[in-house]
Amino acid sequence: MSRSHTDVTDQVENPACPVSEVLDRVAGKWAIGILVAAAKGPVRFSELERTIDGISRRMLTLNLRKLEREGLLTRTVYPTVPPKVEYACTEMALELYETLLSLVDWATRHSGDIARAHAVYDTAHTVAPAP
């Protein structure tokens, strides 16, 4: 491949690119559950651990750090013994939470339509067995 064709991604403008980039960062298996739990107000690590079914301590820790790095959560450490740590959504995360609620509403309203479309597509694309 010639040098003039090596940075194709830089040459093609994709309006969905910012959306894809953000979704890659915040739409992991656990991130949305963490944001939903934290949207109700400051929450402690142990509360998150109990609320989010199936998450390990390690995965919770990694996701909390990632969401804090992305600017979606704040972490407050209180100087007590033992230390008390709370996580809270930032304004940006609360805005994202509202958007997620809209997406849930859309999915609820259209889940039947999507199921019907699957059935129509599958019926039209089923190969009949040979005689």
Secondary structure, 3 states (H helix, E strand, C coil): CCHHHCCHHHHCCCCCHHHHHHHHHHCCCCHHHHHHHHCCCCEEHHHHHHHCCCCCHHHHHHHHHHHHHCCCEEEEEECCCCCEEEEEECHHHHHHHHHHHHHHHHHHHHHHHHHHHHHHHHHHCCCCCCC
